[in-house]
């Protein structure tokens, strides 16, 4: 073989095998991540946002989303609309029409409130529960949950850890991520920290902080009654509601803000707005 032929052969191998080598490198990365129990595996906030967005899109497509003029949507607009840019988090929200008592917030800032929850909570209690869910996003619990879901839906299938891959989630992967969002269970510590976030959220915006304890008390009572099957995940992922109600009450007492909470009247039905009517004035 002359010098030219050797060059030619070298060039041939370089061109032919370069993509294969790249492929092997990606596989090694995924494999390495598996072997290391994903300890060294990078998964950013934006990865979590892209992934959860795909999951929520799937959930929106399989749940009955309340229309923009639905009384549930109108109530949520009124109660929560002003918080769609909360503490630097850009939030979008929707109501799922279902008897289930649940709510969740995801790393991309999606907040979904189940109408079953709105049927049992007054405005302040609803804010306390949503505040808790937002706490999971602010504290990065939602991102960490997505990391675990990602490993199951992507890495275990041998796919690489890249945002471009996440963006191209298949329908079944989006479904898996959606399930992971609904079934997500947080640790006791994460729950306590989200409870604290909820309390601070209520306090910061001048709402009655006693609604936090009151919301947990409702959930505790429900979990003992016949309607427990509608509670599904909000209870199993939120252990010891009585204990948590007590903690929230102790916080209110320490702040000198404690008073017994009486649930305010609320309605999820279409109402005619009385403007300037007697007694309809509310402090902001
Ligand atoms: Zn929680």
Boltz pocket constraint, residues with backbone or C-beta under 6 A from the ligand:
constraints:
  - pocket:
      binder: B
      contacts: [[A, 132], [A, 133], [A, 136], [A, 186], [A, 190], [A, 191], [A, 194], [A, 237], [A, 238]]
      max_distance: 6.0
